[in-house]
């Protein structure tokens, strides 16, 4: 591997770590602002899942 390939892989790894960290931060912020309901749960239960597939809590 040459230096450019190594630098590209390091850049990719750093970018993925930043994306993961921002996703976790946004998820926690959303959950805090919406009484513990997660983004995916909100999206699925309110808009994109037919009534017969919804879980009964």
Backbone as CSV, one residue per row, in Angstrom:
resi,resn,N_x,N_y,N_z,CA_x,CA_y,CA_z,C_x,C_y,C_z
1,UNK,0.840,-1.187,0.000,0.000,0.000,0.000,0.884,1.249,0.000
2,UNK,0.491,2.173,-0.792,1.240,3.424,-0.798,0.605,4.423,0.179
3,UNK,1.241,5.561,0.358,0.818,6.557,1.349,-0.573,7.100,1.027
4,UNK,-0.899,7.246,-0.263,-2.212,7.788,-0.626,-3.336,6.840,-0.236
5,UNK,-3.133,5.550,-0.400,-4.143,4.562,-0.022,-4.359,4.557,1.488
6,UNK,-3.273,4.627,2.227,-3.377,4.637,3.683,-4.097,5.906,4.151
7,UNK,-3.752,7.038,3.563,-4.402,8.294,3.934,-5.890,8.248,3.597
8,UNK,-6.246,7.660,2.486,-7.651,7.531,2.113,-8.426,6.657,3.085
9,UNK,-7.831,5.549,3.499,-8.489,4.673,4.460,-8.644,5.345,5.821
10,UNK,-7.634,6.091,6.234,-7.725,6.826,7.501,-8.825,7.890,7.412
11,UNK,-8.877,8.589,6.300,-9.925,9.591,6.104,-11.312,8.975,6.117
12,UNK,-11.455,7.815,5.496,-12.731,7.110,5.495,-13.126,6.697,6.905
13,UNK,-12.176,6.171,7.664,-12.451,5.746,9.033,-12.856,6.933,9.908
14,UNK,-12.154,8.042,9.772,-12.491,9.235,10.557,-13.876,9.742,10.173
15,UNK,-14.182,9.776,8.901,-15.500,10.215,8.452,-16.617,9.338,8.983
16,UNK,-16.420,8.023,8.975,-17.435,7.117,9.501,-17.607,7.280,11.010
17,UNK,-16.515,7.499,11.729,-16.613,7.730,13.170,-17.375,9.012,13.479
18,UNK,-17.136,10.061,12.722,-17.856,11.326,12.914,-19.348,11.124,12.614
19,UNK,-19.658,10.425,11.544,-21.057,10.154,11.200,-21.748,9.361,12.306
20,UNK,-21.079,8.356,12.824,-21.642,7.554,13.907,-21.867,8.401,15.158
21,UNK,-20.888,9.225,15.519,-21.015,10.073,16.705,-22.169,11.059,16.553
22,UNK,-22.322,11.677,15.395,-23.429,12.608,15.169,-24.774,11.896,15.207
23,UNK,-24.843,10.697,14.673,-26.086,9.933,14.697,-26.502,9.609,16.124
24,UNK,-25.546,9.197,16.939,-25.852,8.887,18.338,-26.302,10.147,19.071
25,UNK,-25.614,11.248,18.854,-25.975,12.506,19.495,-27.384,12.938,19.105
26,UNK,-27.704,12.887,17.810,-29.032,13.285,17.339,-30.117,12.377,17.892
27,UNK,-29.836,11.078,17.950,-30.804,10.126,18.476,-31.104,10.407,19.942
28,UNK,-30.074,10.654,20.727,-30.276,10.953,22.145,-31.014,12.264,22.340
29,UNK,-30.694,13.268,21.542,-31.370,14.552,21.649,-32.845,14.404,21.297
30,UNK,-33.152,13.679,20.225,-34.542,13.467,19.815,-35.300,12.727,20.905
31,UNK,-34.688,11.692,21.460,-35.344,10.891,22.505,-35.626,11.752,23.735
32,UNK,-34.686,12.616,24.084,-34.873,13.489,25.246,-36.017,14.469,25.006
33,UNK,-36.134,14.991,23.794,-37.165,15.987,23.490,-38.542,15.385,23.238
34,UNK,-38.617,14.078,23.011,-39.896,13.445,22.684,-40.281,12.355,23.681
35,UNK,-40.007,12.589,24.944,-40.437,11.711,26.034,-40.017,10.263,25.851
36,UNK,-38.818,10.029,25.409,-38.277,8.679,25.335,-38.595,7.916,24.067
37,UNK,-39.359,8.504,23.173,-39.679,7.808,21.924,-38.543,8.013,20.923
38,UNK,-38.059,6.916,20.341,-36.985,7.003,19.363,-37.483,7.444,17.999
39,UNK,-36.564,7.907,17.166,-36.922,8.384,15.825,-37.540,7.286,14.970
40,UNK,-36.918,6.126,14.959,-37.408,5.036,14.123,-38.784,4.571,14.594
41,UNK,-38.962,4.455,15.892,-40.256,4.047,16.426,-41.338,5.044,16.038
42,UNK,-41.044,6.317,16.166,-41.997,7.362,15.788,-42.346,7.270,14.308
43,UNK,-41.350,7.128,13.476,-41.544,7.082,12.025,-42.399,5.880,11.630
44,UNK,-42.093,4.725,12.212,-42.805,3.498,11.854,-44.239,3.528,12.348
45,UNK,-44.458,3.904,13.596,-45.801,3.805,14.164,-46.744,4.886,13.670
46,UNK,-46.231,6.027,13.283,-47.132,7.110,12.907,-47.434,7.199,11.414
47,UNK,-46.581,6.672,10.560,-46.796,6.928,9.155,-46.687,5.724,8.238
48,UNK,-45.774,4.844,8.489,-45.397,3.920,7.437,-45.646,2.451,7.755
49,UNK,-46.579,2.171,8.652,-46.829,0.787,8.978,-48.340,0.563,9.042
50,UNK,-48.858,-0.395,8.331,-50.304,-0.632,8.373,-50.757,-1.047,9.766
51,UNK,-52.017,-0.793,10.086,-52.553,-1.066,11.417,-52.386,-2.519,11.832
52,UNK,-52.537,-3.455,10.905,-52.478,-4.864,11.276,-51.070,-5.319,11.634
53,UNK,-50.044,-4.520,11.289,-48.668,-4.912,11.613,-48.157,-4.257,12.899
54,UNK,-48.865,-3.281,13.427,-48.393,-2.571,14.618,-48.447,-3.467,15.839
55,UNK,-47.405,-3.381,16.639,-47.380,-4.140,17.896,-48.284,-3.446,18.909
56,UNK,-48.936,-4.227,19.703,-49.759,-3.680,20.777,-48.921,-3.625,22.037
57,UNK,-48.762,-2.444,22.623,-47.979,-2.359,23.859,-48.958,-2.325,25.003
